[in-house]
Amino acid sequence: MLELRLVQGRLLKMVVEAMKELVTDANFDFSSSGVSLQAMDSSHVALVALLLRSEGFDHFRCDRNHSMGMNINNVSKLLRCAANDDIIILNADDDSDTITFIFESPKQDKLADFAMKLMDIQNDHLGIPEAEYQAIVKMRSLEFARICKDLSSIGDTVVISVTKEGIKFSTRGGIGSANIVCRQNTTVDKGLSG
């Protein structure tokens, strides 16, 4: 039996929305420690590795390990039916070929359920080697997305370089070049949530 309850359902919606641009189909692996996913994009350039720990859920029951193949675009379509403040519940029986998504309004005055067929996806788990990085940058995802969007109007690729002073995003294109510099900020760790 699998039962998961996530009061902050919008978090799952945002994660799936971000993944769907890279991954078409993937196995979600459910275990007592949480939900994990590992998948490559179609051109085998990008690896998506996801771990949602069981402690992050309001209720988490996984009686035995499950690997459930899902089409990420279909999951995204289902999750769009949930309001941002809805509670998201996932249910599946042990040998079921479907998973049920339940969206419950915070006032518990509306309940919607959607059963989605699972897929049989054959993929290997890739070993992600431990790496030692010369620089680690923490920034709000919305800011990073805005910078990439702004630079995409100038060029197709972005060069990211890091110095002690900050991080520089650069691009070149047919109409010219652009640089955006974000200076190091010691208060960036406080309240980092986006």
Buried (B, 14 or more C-beta within 10 A) or exposed (E): EBBBBBBBBBBBBBBBBBBBEBBEBBBBBBEEBBBBBBBBBEEEEEEBEBEBEBEBBEEBBBEEEBBBBBBBEBBBBBBEEBBEEBBBBBBBEEEBEEBBBBBBBEEEEEEBEBBBEBBEBEEEEEEEEEEEEEEEEEBEEEEBEEBBEEBEEBBEEBEEEBEEEEBBBBBBBEEEEBEBEBEEEEEEEEEEEE
